[in-house]
């Protein structure tokens, strides 16, 4: 089990490294490097630079040699990019320069005067001195505050679990490994289908020692990035009393997505469940899971 968790953790770290890129839909001119500016409406130094520094003709001419991305850190997508590019820094404004291949060439935390800002661009080695000013700086907003990424995303993670049955007293602790695919259909609704593998080494009698479950959920983002989850699942259990048994049931949950991470809680209740020895007397199962997953 420890080896399996180590492999999953290594995979998640590899995904994290690979994910350090900007979606191509935010880059209108692939021939230019990228300037990412992490900002927010409430950030006074951010607004001051925009009004007093970026408005200078020479600075605007230099900035128009880049794809300039204004990233709102208060939005879910903006928070994701902040986690990817800002290392441990959570303060803004924060500047990141990427070359045309997507490699990071410069970082800077805090507001700058015009001379310092131009020096920062020159030191990155990406400044296009031949850029000709064609008016004010052209910004790409990433994203508008109410925007969201429609389409597919995938996640992998792990967490803790508690399991019991109607024939056993008390819950037994365990661990769960999860993977899922999510389709975000609209701002309010997403569909999720995944696979959960639950281990409870200390389980006895009818409590599953190993379970493999396939949940299907409807997620409602009423307070995005927080959501409620309603769904169903099918599972296969291995127990001391019954070596292999099918299970199906319903589940409810809640989660919160901060940046690239999804923390969720689910309560599964089986309704067809384990047979106690005859077809009439069935055993109901219950499981509580708390997981943290990385979304990519």
C-alpha positions in Angstrom: 0.0 0.0 0.0 2.8 2.4 0.9 4.5 1.7 -2.5 1.2 2.4 -4.3 0.8 5.7 -2.5 4.4 6.6 -3.3 3.8 5.9 -7.0 0.6 8.0 -7.0 2.4 10.9 -5.2 5.3 10.8 -7.7 2.8 10.9 -10.6 1.0 13.9 -9.1 4.3 15.7 -8.7 5.1 15.0 -12.4 1.7 16.3 -13.4 2.3 19.5 -11.3 5.6 20.1 -13.1 4.0 19.5 -16.5 1.1 21.8 -15.7 3.3 24.9 -15.3 2.1 26.4 -18.6 -0.4 29.0 -19.7 -3.4 27.8 -21.8 -2.9 28.7 -25.4 -6.4 30.3 -25.6 -5.0 33.2 -23.6 -2.0 33.7 -25.9 -3.2 35.5 -29.1 0.3 35.9 -30.7 2.5 32.8 -30.4 5.5 34.7 -31.9 5.8 36.9 -28.8 6.9 36.0 -25.3 4.4 36.2 -22.4 4.2 38.6 -19.5 2.0 37.3 -16.7 0.9 40.0 -14.2 -0.9 38.6 -11.1 -3.3 41.3 -9.8 -6.7 42.0 -8.2 -9.2 44.8 -8.1 -8.4 45.6 -4.5 -4.6 45.7 -5.0 -3.7 49.4 -4.8 0.0 49.0 -6.1 -1.3 47.0 -9.0 -3.7 49.8 -10.1 -1.0 52.4 -9.5 1.4 50.7 -11.9 -1.3 50.3 -14.5 -2.1 54.0 -14.3 1.3 55.5 -13.8 3.8 53.1 -15.3 2.1 51.1 -18.1 0.7 54.3 -19.5 4.1 55.7 -20.3 4.7 55.5 -24.1 8.1 53.8 -23.9 6.9 51.2 -21.4 3.7 50.6 -23.4 5.9 50.1 -26.5 8.0 47.5 -24.7 4.9 45.7 -23.2 3.2 45.5 -26.6 6.1 43.2 -27.6 4.6 40.6 -25.2 1.3 38.8 -24.8 0.4 40.6 -21.6 -1.9 38.5 -19.3 -3.6 40.2 -16.4 -4.4 37.3 -14.0 -7.1 37.9 -11.4 -6.0 35.9 -8.4 -9.5 36.1 -6.9 -10.9 33.8 -9.7 -10.5 30.0 -9.6 -8.4 30.0 -12.7 -6.3 32.9 -11.5 -5.7 31.1 -8.2 -4.6 28.0 -10.1 -2.0 30.0 -12.2 -0.8 31.8 -9.0 -0.1 28.4 -7.4 1.7 27.2 -10.5 4.0 30.2 -11.1 4.3 32.2 -7.9 6.1 29.5 -5.8 5.4 30.3 -2.2 4.6 34.0 -2.9 1.0 35.0 -2.3 1.5 38.7 -2.4 0.7 40.8 -5.5 1.6 42.4 -7.9 3.7 39.5 -9.1 5.3 39.4 -12.5 6.4 36.4 -14.5 8.1 36.5 -17.9 7.9 33.4 -20.2 9.8 33.0 -23.5 8.0 31.7 -26.6 8.7 28.1 -25.5 7.0 28.7 -22.1 10.2 28.7 -20.0 10.3 31.1 -17.1 12.8 33.9 -17.7 12.1 36.3 -14.9 10.1 36.8 -11.7 9.5 39.9 -9.6 7.4 40.5 -6.5 6.0 44.0 -5.9 5.4 47.3 -7.6 8.1 49.0 -9.6 8.9 52.4 -11.1 9.3 52.7 -14.8 13.1 52.4 -14.9 13.0 49.4 -12.6 10.3 47.7 -14.7 12.3 48.2 -17.9 15.4 46.8 -16.2 13.4 43.8 -15.2 12.3 43.2 -18.8 15.9 43.6 -20.1 17.3 41.3 -17.5 14.8 38.6 -18.6 16.4 38.5 -22.1 13.0 38.7 -23.8 12.6 42.4 -24.4 12.0 43.1 -28.1 13.6 46.5 -28.6 12.2 46.8 -32.1 8.7 46.9 -30.8 6.8 49.9 -32.1 4.2 51.6 -29.9 0.8 51.2 -31.4 -1.1 52.8 -28.5 -2.1 51.7 -25.0 -1.0 48.3 -23.7 -3.2 45.4 -24.9 -4.2 43.2 -22.0 -5.7 39.7 -22.0 -7.8 39.2 -18.8 -7.4 35.7 -17.3 -10.2 35.4 -16.7 -13.1 37.8 -16.0 -14.2 37.3 -12.4 -17.2 35.1 -13.2 -15.5 33.1 -16.0 -14.9 29.3 -15.7 -13.2 26.7 -17.8 -15.9 24.7 -19.7 -14.8 21.2 -20.6 -12.9 18.3 -19.2 -10.4 18.2 -16.3 -8.9 15.2 -14.5 -7.8 14.7 -10.9 -5.9 12.3 -8.8 -5.6 12.2 -5.0 -5.7 10.4 -1.7 -7.3 10.7 1.7 -8.7 9.1 4.8 -11.8 6.9 5.1 -14.1 5.4 7.8 -16.2 2.3 7.0 -18.9 0.3 8.8 -21.9 -2.0 8.2 -25.2 -2.6 9.8 -23.8 -5.8 11.3 -20.8 -4.2 12.9 -20.4 -1.7 15.8 -18.4 1.4 15.1 -16.4 2.6 12.2 -13.0 1.2 11.1 -10.4 3.7 9.8 -8.8 3.3 6.3 -7.3 5.1 3.4 -8.6 5.9 0.0 -7.0 6.6 -3.4 -9.1 8.4 -6.0 -9.0 9.3 -9.6 -11.7 11.0 -11.7 -12.7 12.9 -14.8 -14.9 15.9 -14.5 -16.9 17.7 -17.3 -17.9 21.3 -16.4 -21.0 21.9 -18.4 -21.9 25.4 -17.1 -21.0 27.8 -14.3 -23.3 25.9 -12.0 -23.2 22.3 -13.1 -20.5 19.6 -13.5 -20.5 15.8 -14.0 -17.9 13.6 -12.4 -17.1 9.9 -12.9 -14.2 8.2 -11.1 -12.7 5.2 -9.3 -12.0 5.0 -5.6 -9.9 2.3 -4.0 -10.4 2.0 -0.2 -8.2 0.1 2.2 -9.2 -0.7 5.8 -6.5 -3.2 7.1 -8.1 -3.4 10.5 -11.6 -4.3 9.3 -13.3 -7.4 10.6 -16.5 -9.4 9.8 -18.5 -7.7 7.1 -16.6 -4.4 7.1 -14.8 -4.2 3.7 -11.0 -4.6 3.9 -10.6 -3.6 0.3 -13.3 -1.8 -1.8 -13.2 -0.7 -5.4 -16.0 1.8 -6.1 -17.1 3.6 -9.3 -19.0 6.8 -8.4 -21.0 9.0 -10.7 -21.8 12.5 -9.3 -23.7 15.6 -10.2 -21.9 18.7 -8.8 -23.7 21.9 -8.1 -21.4 25.0 -7.8 -23.9 27.2 -6.0 -21.1 29.0 -4.2 -18.2 28.5 -6.6 -15.5 27.3 -5.9 -17.5 25.4 -3.2 -19.9 22.8 -4.4 -22.5 20.2 -3.4 -22.4 16.7 -4.8 -25.2 14.1 -5.4 -24.6 10.8 -7.0 -24.6 7.0 -7.0 -22.0 4.3 -7.0 -21.3 0.6 -7.7 -18.6 -1.2 -5.7 -16.9 -4.5 -5.2 -16.0 -5.4 -1.6 -13.6 -8.0 0.0 -14.4 -8.8 3.6 -13.6 -11.5 6.2 -17.1 -12.9 6.1 -17.7 -12.5 2.3 -14.7 -12.8 0.1 -16.2 -10.9 -2.8 -19.5 -9.0 -2.9 -21.2 -6.4 -5.0 -22.6 -3.2 -3.6 -24.6 -0.3 -5.1 -25.8 2.8 -3.4 -26.2 6.5 -3.2 -23.8 9.2 -2.0 -23.8 12.9 -1.0 -20.9 15.2 -0.5 -19.4 18.7 -0.6 -16.1 20.1 -1.8 -14.0 23.2 -2.2 -11.7 23.9 -5.1 -8.8 26.2 -4.3 -6.4 26.7 -7.2 -5.4 23.3 -8.6 -6.6 21.4 -5.6 -10.0 19.8 -4.8 -10.8 18.9 -1.2 -14.0 16.9 -0.9 -16.0 15.0 1.7 -18.4 12.2 0.7 -20.8 9.9 2.5 -21.6 6.6 0.7 -24.6 4.5 1.7 -25.1 1.1 0.1 -28.7 0.0 -0.7 -28.3 -3.4 -2.4 -25.2 -4.5 -0.5 -23.7 -7.5 1.0 -25.7 -10.7 1.5 -25.6 -12.1 5.1 -26.2 -15.7 3.9 -29.6 -15.5 2.3 -31.1 -13.2 -0.3 -33.5 -11.6 2.2 -31.2 -10.6 5.0 -28.9 -8.0 3.5 -26.1 -6.0 5.2 -25.9 -2.2 4.5 -22.6 -0.5 4.2 -21.6 3.1 5.0 -18.4 4.9 4.2 -17.1 8.4 5.0 -14.2 9.7 2.9 -12.1 12.9 3.0 -9.8 13.4 0.0 -7.5 16.0 -1.5 -6.9 15.7 -5.2 -4.8 17.6 -7.8 -6.7 18.8 -10.9 -5.0 19.0 -14.3 
